[in-house]
Amino acid sequence: MEDNDAVWLTLPDIFRPQRGLFVAQVMGESMNRRIRNGAWCLFRVAPTGTRQGKVVVAQHRSIHDPDLGGSYTIKVYQSEERAADDGEWTHARILLKPDSTDSSYVDLEFGSEAAESLSIVAELIAVL
């Protein structure tokens, strides 16, 4: 998209523009039960706290988006953790789950080693 092709959106009154929020257009059918193809969505960058069950934007070198290519995806986050010898918690595995009417979309699974290089870029706040 060229700079002069930018799309300007007005946030609904329940949202206040603030640092760390961004709007992006979501393309694809892997989350069509929650996000329709082409919908504009509000996201929070670098979410903190638990991600369990939240819709997130994730990046990993092994992700290949079947709709548009690239190493980013939007999915429902699910993790299984285990206690390490030092008492800290580590990810045993992370699942990024589609929420689609199309059964061809499958969970993306990351074992403990791959989970360390999985980056959660943002979390979904609202479909606009």
Summary of the structure (lengths in Angstrom):
residues: 128
radius of gyration: 15.9
end to end distance: 20.5
largest distance: 54.8
contacts: 324
relative contact order: 0.26
helix: 6%
strand: 39%
